[in-house]
Amino acid sequence: MNPQNPLDTIYFISIPDDFVLTDSSFPIDKTIQLPVQRKTEDAPGDFNPNEITTEQVLAGILTVLAYDKKNPHLDYYRSILEKARPNIKTELCEAAILKTKNEDFELAEEIFLALYGYDPNDIAIVLNMALFLDQRADSYRKSGLYEDADAYDADAESYYKQAMECDPPLADAFFNAGFFYLKQYKYREAKDAFETYIALTCDVEDEDLGENGIYKKERAQEIINNIVNQKMDDVHYQNAYESIKSGQTEKGLDEIRKFLQANPKVWNAWFILGWGLRLVGRFAEAKESFLQAIKYGAMDNAETYNELALCYVEEKNFEEAKNCLDKAFALEPESTKIISNLGYLALAQGDKQRARNYFTAVLEYDPNDKIASNELMKLENDI
């Protein structure tokens, strides 16, 4: 998140009499000052109101729309943008999506905020904002910036909720929110979202849905079936995850054991039990829980092998730890967490050069990864 206030780069001025905003005739209200974006090269005190350009005014308006929600003249500024740039929403949306794909998150966020400020009632913009914040949270979490990731997750959820509350309802809002809740392990909310998506699309003919729409409908039903079959929306299951995540590990362990008494073949529950046990240092018990998870269906789950490897490292069984991490890496070859753990395994074995290679590989995937950067710095200082 940008610590600088973007509004500090804005001047509010009365437009000179001879200033023309657009080629077409558009009346300027001289009683309302317009925001003007300061040029990058302008030094303090160098601003000359007689040299402003149309682009500076439009950029200033976009900044105000993005960051000054209580400005009394927002509707007037929107009317100027609409007249000067009739296709502004399409242009900004395309630019924001491109910046997101390139992981230029700071600029993408500015554009999305401006879009939302321009038309906060456009649900497509609201949903795109949610998707952007969701993706940015994922990126921060991969880089080990967990507090920032949690903050962006919270913002994403607020936009998803806003998108799901629109009237008429937007089916895609529920589909995308379902995946968001899945990542949060909020299975009841995910199930509700996917069920709503199916309800909203059930009367739509396949030819109207198209190939992608049919896939999404089938995928939503598949996830619902999995949640129901694995009983992941059970109150004990949900309480276990939330408790362990919030640091109440013993309470979470009690909850997941209650769940497993009634559902002993649910691999996800064995995973949560193993996760909690590992966090409190009971590595032998955690290892057995992860092995049970694999037995009951987690053989294609990279995180289970990753967690199991950590237990083997604590037992100094480095060969089994390496086998587990290799399996995890084969399932998710771009996971920086798994590659980092291969680095930690190499350190545990005393192989600093191999560890250095792994941490360097992490930074090739994600130059902002704090964990890999810190470990490489430690290795350099050891030379």
C-alpha positions as CSV (number, residue, x, y, z in Angstrom):
1,M,0.0,0.0,0.0
2,N,1.3,3.4,-1.0
3,P,2.2,5.5,2.1
4,Q,2.2,8.8,0.1
5,N,-1.1,10.6,-0.2
6,P,-1.8,10.9,-4.0
7,L,-3.9,14.0,-3.3
8,D,-0.6,15.8,-2.4
9,T,0.2,15.8,-6.1
10,I,-2.9,17.8,-7.0
11,Y,-3.5,21.5,-7.3
12,F,-7.0,23.0,-7.2
13,I,-7.1,26.0,-9.4
14,S,-9.5,28.4,-11.1
15,I,-9.3,27.8,-14.8
16,P,-7.9,30.7,-16.9
17,D,-10.5,32.4,-19.1
18,D,-8.8,31.3,-22.3
19,F,-8.4,27.6,-21.3
20,V,-10.3,25.2,-23.6
21,L,-10.8,21.7,-22.1
22,T,-11.9,19.8,-25.3
23,D,-12.2,20.4,-29.0
24,S,-16.0,20.4,-28.6
25,S,-17.9,23.1,-26.8
26,F,-18.2,22.3,-23.1
27,P,-19.2,24.9,-20.5
28,I,-16.7,25.2,-17.6
29,D,-18.2,26.3,-14.3
30,K,-15.7,29.0,-13.3
31,T,-17.0,29.0,-9.7
32,I,-15.6,25.4,-9.2
33,Q,-11.9,24.9,-9.0
34,L,-10.5,22.0,-11.1
35,P,-8.0,19.5,-9.8
36,V,-4.7,19.6,-11.9
37,Q,-2.1,16.9,-11.7
38,R,1.3,18.3,-11.0
39,K,3.9,17.4,-13.6
40,T,6.6,14.9,-12.4
41,E,9.3,17.4,-13.3
42,D,7.7,20.3,-11.4
43,A,9.7,21.5,-8.4
44,P,7.8,23.0,-5.5
45,G,6.7,26.5,-6.4
46,D,7.3,26.0,-10.1
47,F,3.6,25.4,-11.0
48,N,2.3,27.8,-13.6
49,P,-1.5,27.8,-14.1
50,N,-1.2,29.3,-17.5
51,E,0.7,26.3,-18.8
52,I,-1.7,23.5,-17.7
53,T,-2.8,20.9,-20.3
54,T,-6.1,19.1,-20.7
55,E,-4.3,15.8,-19.7
56,Q,-3.3,17.3,-16.4
57,V,-6.8,18.3,-15.6
58,L,-8.2,14.9,-16.6
59,A,-5.5,13.1,-14.6
60,G,-6.3,15.4,-11.6
61,I,-10.0,14.5,-11.9
62,L,-9.2,10.8,-11.9
63,T,-7.0,11.2,-8.8
64,V,-9.8,13.0,-7.0
65,L,-12.3,10.3,-8.0
66,A,-10.0,7.6,-6.7
67,Y,-9.0,9.1,-3.4
68,D,-11.3,12.0,-2.4
69,K,-14.7,10.3,-2.0
70,K,-16.1,13.2,0.0
71,N,-15.3,15.9,-2.5
72,P,-18.6,17.9,-3.0
73,H,-18.0,18.3,-6.8
74,L,-17.6,14.7,-7.8
75,D,-20.6,14.7,-10.1
76,Y,-19.3,17.7,-11.9
77,Y,-15.9,16.2,-12.4
78,R,-17.5,13.0,-13.7
79,S,-19.5,15.0,-16.2
80,I,-16.2,16.6,-17.5
81,L,-14.6,13.2,-18.0
82,E,-17.7,11.8,-19.7
83,K,-17.6,14.7,-22.2
84,A,-13.9,14.8,-22.7
85,R,-13.3,11.0,-22.9
86,P,-16.6,9.2,-23.8
87,N,-14.8,5.8,-23.8
88,I,-13.0,6.4,-20.5
89,K,-14.4,3.3,-18.7
90,T,-13.3,0.9,-21.4
91,E,-9.9,2.5,-21.7
92,L,-9.2,2.5,-18.0
93,C,-10.5,-1.1,-17.5
94,E,-8.3,-2.4,-20.3
95,A,-5.3,-0.6,-18.8
96,A,-6.0,-1.8,-15.3
97,I,-6.3,-5.4,-16.4
98,L,-3.1,-5.2,-18.4
99,K,-1.2,-3.7,-15.4
100,T,-2.6,-6.5,-13.2
101,K,-1.4,-9.1,-15.6
102,N,2.1,-7.5,-15.5
103,E,1.9,-7.4,-11.7
104,D,2.3,-3.6,-11.8
105,F,-0.1,-3.6,-8.8
106,E,0.4,0.0,-7.6
107,L,-0.6,1.5,-10.9
108,A,-3.4,-1.0,-11.4
109,E,-4.8,-0.2,-8.0
110,E,-4.8,3.6,-8.8
111,I,-6.6,2.9,-12.1
112,F,-9.2,0.6,-10.5
113,L,-9.9,3.1,-7.7
114,A,-10.4,5.8,-10.3
115,L,-12.7,3.6,-12.3
116,Y,-14.7,2.8,-9.1
117,G,-14.8,6.5,-8.3
118,Y,-16.0,7.4,-11.8
119,D,-18.9,4.9,-11.7
120,P,-19.4,3.1,-8.3
121,N,-22.7,1.7,-9.5
122,D,-21.2,-0.3,-12.3
123,I,-21.2,-3.8,-10.9
124,A,-18.7,-5.0,-13.6
125,I,-16.2,-2.4,-12.1
126,V,-17.0,-3.6,-8.6
127,L,-16.4,-7.2,-9.5
128,N,-13.1,-6.4,-11.3
129,M,-12.0,-4.5,-8.3
130,A,-12.7,-7.5,-6.1
131,L,-10.8,-9.8,-8.5
132,F,-7.8,-7.4,-8.5
133,L,-7.6,-7.2,-4.8
134,D,-8.0,-10.9,-4.5
135,Q,-5.0,-11.4,-6.9
136,R,-2.9,-8.8,-5.2
137,A,-3.5,-10.6,-1.8
138,D,-2.3,-13.9,-3.4
139,S,0.8,-12.2,-4.7
140,Y,1.6,-10.7,-1.3
141,R,1.1,-14.0,0.5
142,K,3.4,-15.8,-1.9
143,S,6.0,-13.1,-1.1
144,G,5.7,-13.8,2.6
145,L,3.9,-10.4,3.2
146,Y,1.1,-12.0,5.2
147,E,-0.3,-8.8,6.9
148,D,-0.6,-7.0,3.6
149,A,-2.2,-10.1,2.1
150,D,-4.8,-10.3,4.9
151,A,-5.6,-6.6,4.4
152,Y,-6.2,-7.0,0.7
153,D,-8.2,-10.1,1.3
154,A,-10.5,-8.1,3.6
155,D,-10.9,-5.4,1.0
156,A,-11.6,-8.0,-1.7
157,E,-14.3,-9.6,0.4
158,S,-16.0,-6.2,0.8
159,Y,-16.2,-5.7,-2.9
160,Y,-17.3,-9.3,-3.5
161,K,-20.2,-8.8,-1.1
162,Q,-21.1,-5.5,-2.8
163,A,-21.1,-7.3,-6.2
164,M,-23.3,-10.1,-4.8
165,E,-25.8,-7.7,-3.4
166,C,-26.5,-6.0,-6.7
167,D,-30.0,-6.0,-8.3
168,P,-30.5,-7.7,-10.7
169,P,-28.0,-10.3,-9.5
170,L,-24.8,-10.9,-11.4
171,A,-24.1,-14.6,-11.7
172,D,-20.3,-14.2,-12.2
173,A,-20.1,-12.3,-8.9
174,F,-21.1,-15.5,-7.0
175,F,-18.9,-17.8,-9.1
176,N,-15.8,-15.7,-8.4
177,A,-16.7,-15.1,-4.8
178,G,-17.1,-18.9,-4.4
179,F,-13.4,-19.4,-5.3
180,F,-12.4,-16.6,-3.0
181,Y,-14.1,-18.2,-0.1
182,L,-12.6,-21.6,-1.0
183,K,-9.1,-20.1,-0.6
184,Q,-10.2,-18.7,2.7
185,Y,-11.4,-22.2,3.8
186,K,-14.8,-20.6,4.3
187,Y,-16.6,-23.6,2.9
188,R,-20.1,-22.7,3.9
189,E,-19.8,-19.3,2.2
190,A,-18.2,-21.0,-0.8
191,K,-21.0,-23.5,-1.1
192,D,-23.7,-20.8,-0.8
193,A,-22.0,-18.7,-3.5
194,F,-21.7,-21.6,-5.9
195,E,-25.3,-22.8,-5.2
196,T,-26.5,-19.2,-6.0
197,Y,-24.5,-19.2,-9.2
198,I,-26.2,-22.5,-10.3
199,A,-29.6,-21.1,-9.4
200,L,-29.1,-18.0,-11.4
201,T,-27.9,-20.0,-14.5
202,C,-30.2,-23.1,-14.3
203,D,-32.8,-21.7,-16.7
204,V,-30.2,-20.5,-19.3
205,E,-29.9,-22.8,-22.3
206,D,-26.5,-24.3,-23.0
207,E,-26.2,-22.6,-26.3
208,D,-26.7,-19.3,-24.6
209,L,-24.2,-20.2,-21.8
210,G,-21.6,-21.2,-24.3
211,E,-18.7,-23.5,-23.7
212,N,-17.2,-21.4,-20.9
213,G,-20.5,-21.0,-19.1
214,I,-21.2,-24.8,-19.2
215,Y,-17.8,-25.4,-17.8
216,K,-18.3,-22.9,-15.0
217,K,-21.7,-24.5,-14.1
218,E,-20.2,-28.0,-14.0
219,R,-17.3,-26.8,-12.0
220,A,-19.5,-25.1,-9.5
221,Q,-21.5,-28.3,-9.0
222,E,-18.4,-30.3,-8.7
223,I,-17.1,-28.1,-5.8
224,I,-20.5,-28.2,-4.1
225,N,-20.5,-32.0,-4.2
226,N,-17.0,-32.1,-2.8
227,I,-17.9,-29.8,0.1
228,V,-21.0,-31.8,0.9
229,N,-19.3,-35.2,0.5
230,Q,-16.3,-34.1,2.6
231,K,-18.6,-32.4,5.1
232,M,-16.4,-29.3,5.0
233,D,-19.3,-27.0,5.8
234,D,-19.6,-28.7,9.2
235,V,-19.5,-26.3,12.2
236,H,-16.7,-28.2,13.9
237,Y,-14.6,-28.2,10.7
238,Q,-15.1,-24.5,10.2
239,N,-14.4,-23.7,13.9
240,A,-11.2,-25.8,13.8
241,Y,-9.8,-23.9,10.8
242,E,-10.7,-20.5,12.2
243,S,-9.4,-21.2,15.6
244,I,-6.0,-22.5,14.4
245,K,-5.7,-19.6,12.0
246,S,-6.3,-17.1,14.7
247,G,-3.8,-18.6,17.1
248,Q,-6.2,-20.7,19.2
249,T,-4.5,-23.9,18.2
250,E,-5.6,-26.2,21.1
251,K,-9.2,-25.1,20.7
252,G,-8.9,-25.8,16.9
253,L,-7.4,-29.3,17.6
254,D,-10.3,-30.1,19.9
255,E,-12.8,-29.1,17.2
256,I,-11.2,-31.1,14.4
257,R,-11.0,-34.2,16.6
258,K,-14.7,-33.9,17.2
259,F,-15.2,-33.7,13.4
260,L,-13.0,-36.7,12.8
261,Q,-14.8,-38.9,15.3
262,A,-17.9,-38.7,13.0
263,N,-16.0,-38.4,9.7
264,P,-12.7,-40.4,9.9
265,K,-12.1,-40.6,6.2
266,V,-12.1,-36.9,5.3
267,W,-8.6,-36.0,4.2
268,N,-9.0,-32.3,4.6
269,A,-9.7,-32.8,8.3
270,W,-6.6,-34.9,8.8
271,F,-4.7,-32.1,7.1
272,I,-6.0,-29.5,9.5
273,L,-5.2,-31.8,12.5
274,G,-1.6,-32.2,11.2
275,W,-1.3,-28.5,10.6
276,G,-2.3,-27.7,14.1
277,L,-0.1,-30.3,15.6
278,R,2.9,-29.1,13.7
279,L,2.3,-25.5,14.9
280,V,2.5,-26.7,18.5
281,G,5.6,-28.7,17.8
282,R,4.1,-32.2,18.0
283,F,5.8,-33.3,14.9
284,A,5.5,-37.1,15.2
285,E,1.7,-36.8,15.6
286,A,1.5,-34.3,12.8
287,K,3.4,-36.6,10.5
288,E,0.9,-39.4,11.1
289,S,-2.0,-37.0,10.5
290,F,-0.5,-35.9,7.1
291,L,0.0,-39.6,6.2
292,Q,-3.6,-40.2,7.0
293,A,-4.6,-37.3,4.8
294,I,-2.7,-38.8,1.9
295,K,-4.3,-42.2,2.5
296,Y,-7.8,-40.7,2.3
297,G,-7.3,-38.6,-0.8
298,A,-4.6,-35.9,-0.5
299,M,-2.2,-37.7,-2.9
300,D,-2.6,-34.8,-5.4
301,N,-2.4,-32.0,-2.8
302,A,1.0,-30.3,-2.8
303,E,0.5,-28.6,0.5
304,T,0.1,-31.9,2.3
305,Y,3.5,-33.1,1.0
306,N,5.0,-29.8,1.9
307,E,3.7,-30.0,5.5
308,L,4.8,-33.6,5.8
309,A,8.3,-32.6,4.7
310,L,8.6,-30.1,7.5
311,C,7.8,-32.9,10.0
312,Y,10.5,-35.2,8.5
313,V,13.0,-32.3,8.7
314,E,12.3,-32.1,12.4
315,E,13.0,-35.8,12.7
316,K,16.2,-35.2,10.6
317,N,14.9,-37.7,8.1
318,F,16.2,-35.6,5.2
319,E,15.7,-38.3,2.6
320,E,12.0,-38.6,3.2
321,A,11.7,-34.8,3.5
322,K,13.3,-34.4,0.0
323,N,11.0,-37.1,-1.4
324,C,8.0,-35.2,-0.1
325,L,9.2,-31.8,-1.4
326,D,9.9,-33.3,-4.8
327,K,6.3,-34.6,-4.9
328,A,5.0,-31.2,-3.9
329,F,7.2,-29.5,-6.5
330,A,6.0,-31.9,-9.2
331,L,2.4,-30.9,-8.4
332,E,3.1,-27.1,-8.1
333,P,6.4,-26.3,-9.9
334,E,6.0,-22.6,-9.5
335,S,5.3,-22.6,-5.8
336,T,7.9,-20.3,-4.1
337,K,6.9,-21.7,-0.7
338,I,8.0,-25.2,-1.8
339,I,11.2,-24.0,-3.5
340,S,12.0,-22.0,-0.3
341,N,11.5,-25.1,1.8
342,L,13.9,-27.0,-0.5
343,G,16.3,-24.3,0.4
344,Y,15.7,-24.7,4.1
345,L,16.2,-28.5,3.7
346,A,19.6,-27.8,2.0
347,L,20.5,-25.6,4.9
348,A,19.5,-28.3,7.4
349,Q,21.9,-30.7,5.5
350,G,24.7,-28.1,5.6
351,D,24.7,-27.5,1.8
352,K,24.8,-23.7,1.6
353,Q,25.4,-23.5,-2.1
354,R,22.4,-25.6,-2.9
355,A,20.3,-23.5,-0.5
356,R,21.6,-20.4,-2.2
357,N,20.5,-21.8,-5.6
358,Y,17.0,-22.5,-4.4
359,F,16.5,-19.1,-2.8
360,T,17.9,-17.4,-5.9
361,A,15.3,-19.4,-7.9
362,V,12.5,-18.1,-5.7
363,L,13.6,-14.5,-6.5
364,E,13.5,-15.3,-10.2
365,Y,9.8,-16.2,-9.8
366,D,9.1,-13.4,-7.3
367,P,11.7,-10.6,-6.9
368,N,9.7,-9.3,-3.9
369,D,9.9,-12.5,-1.9
370,K,11.1,-11.3,1.6
371,I,11.8,-14.8,2.9
372,A,14.2,-15.7,0.1
373,S,15.8,-12.2,0.2
374,N,16.5,-12.5,3.9
375,E,18.0,-16.0,3.6
376,L,20.2,-15.0,0.8
377,M,21.4,-12.0,2.8
378,K,22.3,-14.3,5.7
379,L,24.2,-16.7,3.4
380,E,26.1,-13.8,1.9
381,N,27.1,-12.5,5.4
382,D,28.3,-16.0,6.3
383,I,30.9,-16.0,3.5
